[in-house]
Amino acid sequence: MSRTVFLDGNTLSAAEAMAIASGNAKLEVSEDAWSRIVLSRNVVEDILQSDDVVYGINTGFGSLVNTTIDSDKLQQLQNNLIRSHATGLGEMMDKLSVRAMMVSRINSFAKGYSGVHPNVVQQLIDFVNLQITPYIPRIGSLGASGDLAPLSHMALTLIGEGNIVSDDGELLVTRDVLTEKGLIPIELQAKDGLSLINGTSQMLSYSILSLDILNNLLPIADVIYCASLDGFKGSITPTDNRVHEARPHPGQKIVAQRIREIMKNSEILSSHVDCDKVQDPYSFRCAPQVHGAVYEALLAMQSTISIELNSTTDNPLVFPDKKGNGHQIVSQGNFHGEILALCADRMSLSLFELGSISERRMDQLLDPKKSDLPPFLATNSGLESGLMIVQYSAGAALAELHGHSAPRTAFSTSTSGGQEDHVSMGATACWNLFQACQRISEVLACELLIAAEALTHAENSPSSMVKSLIKLVRNISPKLDTDRSTSNELKDIALNLRNGSWLARIEAENFKLSR
C-alpha cells in the first residue's frame, strides 16, 4: 500500500474515501488541517479556564442543556455520554461501511471547527491505517442529533471499551487489540465525546458505498439495454441527438449518447433497417428518458455527497478568531441528515424505476408474440422452461425494490424530552438505498442473462461493446442446451456488475462510455 491520501477537510472525494476504507490507501491529515484542529482546540481550552458556560463543553446534552457540569467531572461527562449512547440494535455493520464512517469523521474534524483534541483525531487515524474495525450495531440513528448510537459504539473502542471485529468476524476485546497494535486508550476531554458522536458519518458511509456501486451499475445498465435492444431487433431512432436537444435534460442526453456510442457498429442494427416495424414498446423506446432520469438522480447524489464529505457536522461549532478579537461557539443543526435522507430516498425510487423498465424488457424478449424468439428462449419449448423463472425472480427482486422505493424520510418522532422534535430518519434511508443497490444489480443480471440468450438466435453480430459483455457472461453462464439452475450464475453476474470489474473490462477493450 504505497498510496497516501491527505485529508484537509475540503477536497476529499468519495472515490478516495472508498480507497482508504477498502485498505487500498493510507490516510494522513495535512499540516494546514492539523493547525486548524489545534487552533479550535485552544478555544475550548480557553473556555475551560474561564467562567463561561458553553453548551457541549461544560453543560449537559439535549434536554439537559441547562445543567452546568463542574470542571472536575468533565472527563466523566464525556465517558458517560459515550457509554450511555452506545445502545445500538440489529446486525453488525460490515467492515467497509465502518471504515468509511471513520474516514468521513476524520475529514470532518480536519476542517477545524470541532474543537476536538488532536489525540482523538490521531487515534482515529491509527485505527483506519492499522485496519482496526470497531464492532458497531447498525440500528440506532434517527438521522438527526448525529448518528449517535453507531458513532458511540465507534467511540467506545477509542477509549479501550467495546469490541473490535477480527478479519474473520470474531468479536475481540478492544484493550487486547490496542495492546497488540501498540496503542493505548485515549482519555476523552471536554467536548471530545460530543464531537465524536454528533455527525452524519453513518449516513454518509452508506451513501458513499451506494455511490460506488451505482457509478458502476448505471453505465453498464445502458450496455445491458443495448444487448436487449439487439436481441429484440429494436431501433435506436429514438436516441437521435435532435430529439434530446429538444428536451435537454442532462441525464437523458448522456444516456442517449451512450446508446448511440454502444450501438455504433452493431451488425444486427443495420440488418433490419428496412423492416416494417413502426416503433418499439416504451421499455425500449423510452430508455433515454427513464435511464436518463435515474442517471440525473445519481449526478445530484454525487454533488450532495461531495459537499457532505467535506463538511463539519457536529455541534457546537468552534469559530476561532485568528485576529485575536475573540471567538464564537455556535450551537446549530449541521448534524441533521435531511439532505442525505431525501437524496437517498430519491435514488431508491429511481432504482425501482430502472428495475421496472428492465423487467418489462425481459417480458418482451421471453414472449414469442412480441419478439419472434422461441418461448422463454428454451431449446425445446414445452419440454423445457428455458429462462421463464429468471423473469419470475427478477419480478420478486423488483417487488423488494418497490418496498425500498417507499420514502424513509416520511416519518419523524420526538426524542430527548422534545428537544430533538424533528428528525430525518436519514440512517434508515441511506441503509435502504444500500440494500436497493443489491436488488437492482440482481434485476439487471436477470436482464443480461436473458439478453445474452436472445442474442444466440441472431444471425448477425451485436456491437463490439455488447459482444465484450456477452463474452464475460458466457464465462459464467454457458448457452442453454437444456434446462438448468441459473441461480448461482445470476449471483456471480450481479456481483461483477456491482463491483465494476466488468465495466472496467469492456471499457478497456472498447472505449470509455460518456459520463
LINVENJO-V135760 format. One record per backbone hydrogen bond with DSSP energy under -0.5 kcal/mol. NH is the residue of the N-H (numbers start at 1). CO is the residue of the C=O. Records with the same first field share a line. If there is no record, write none. Layout:
NH=CO  CO
This chain:
5=26
6=4
7=5  28
8=6
17=13
18=14
19=15
20=16
21=17
22=18
23=20
24=19
25=19
26=3
28=5
30=7
34=30
35=31
36=32
37=33
38=34
39=35
40=36
41=37
42=38
43=39
44=40
45=41
46=42
47=43
48=44
49=45
50=46  47
54=52
56=60
57=54
58=54
60=64  67
64=61
65=62
67=64
68=66
69=58
73=70
74=71
77=73
78=74
79=75
80=76
81=77
82=78
83=79
84=80
85=81
86=82
87=85
89=139
93=136
98=94
99=95
100=96
101=97
102=98
103=99
104=100
105=101
106=102
107=103
108=104
109=105
110=106
111=107  108
112=109
120=117
121=117
122=118
123=119
124=120
125=121
126=122
127=123
128=124
129=125
130=126
131=128
132=127
133=131  165
134=132
135=163
136=134
138=91
139=89
144=146
146=335
147=199
148=146
149=140
151=147
152=148
153=149
154=150
155=151
156=152
157=153  154
158=154  155
159=155  156
160=157
161=156
164=172
165=133
166=164  170
169=166
172=164  170
174=162
175=160
177=173
178=174
179=175
180=176
181=177
182=178  179
183=178
186=158
188=186
192=189
193=189
195=191
196=192
197=193
198=194
199=197
204=200
205=201
206=202
207=203
208=204
209=205
210=206
211=207
212=208
213=209
214=210
215=211
216=212  213
217=213
218=214
220=216
221=217
222=218  219
223=219
224=220
225=221
226=222
227=223
228=224
229=225
230=226
231=227
232=228
233=229  230
234=229
239=236
240=237
243=240
244=240
245=241
246=242
248=245
249=247
253=249
254=250
255=251
256=252
257=253
258=254
259=255
260=256
261=257
262=258
263=259
264=260  261
266=263
267=265  461
268=461
270=266
271=267
272=268  269
273=270
275=272
284=281
285=281
286=282
287=284
290=286
291=287
292=287  288
293=289
294=290
295=291
296=292
297=293
298=294
299=295
300=296
301=297
302=298
303=299
304=300
305=301
306=302
307=303
308=304
309=305
310=306  307
311=308
313=311
316=330
317=330
318=113
319=317  328
320=318
322=320
324=321
328=319
330=317  328
331=329
332=330
336=333
337=143
341=337
342=338
343=339
344=340
345=341
346=342
347=343
348=344
349=345
350=346
351=347
352=348
353=349
354=350
355=351
356=352
357=353
358=354
359=355
360=356
361=357
362=358
363=359
364=360
365=361
366=362
367=363
368=366
370=367
371=367
372=368
376=366
377=374
378=375
382=384
383=381
384=380
387=376
388=385
390=387
391=387  388
392=388
393=389
394=390
395=391
396=392
397=393
398=394
399=395
400=396
401=397
402=398
403=399
404=400
405=401
406=403
410=407
411=409
415=420
418=415
419=416
420=415
421=419
424=142
425=142
429=425
430=426
431=427
432=428
433=429
434=430
435=431
436=432
437=433
438=434
439=435
440=436
441=437
442=438
443=439
444=440
445=441
446=442
447=443
448=444
449=445
450=446
451=447
452=448
453=449
454=450
455=451
456=452  453
457=454
458=455
467=463
468=464
469=465
470=466
471=467
472=468
473=469
474=470
475=471
476=472  473
477=473
481=482
490=486
491=487
492=488
493=489
494=490
495=491
496=492
497=493
498=494
499=495
500=496
502=496
504=500
505=501
506=502
507=503
508=504
509=505
510=506
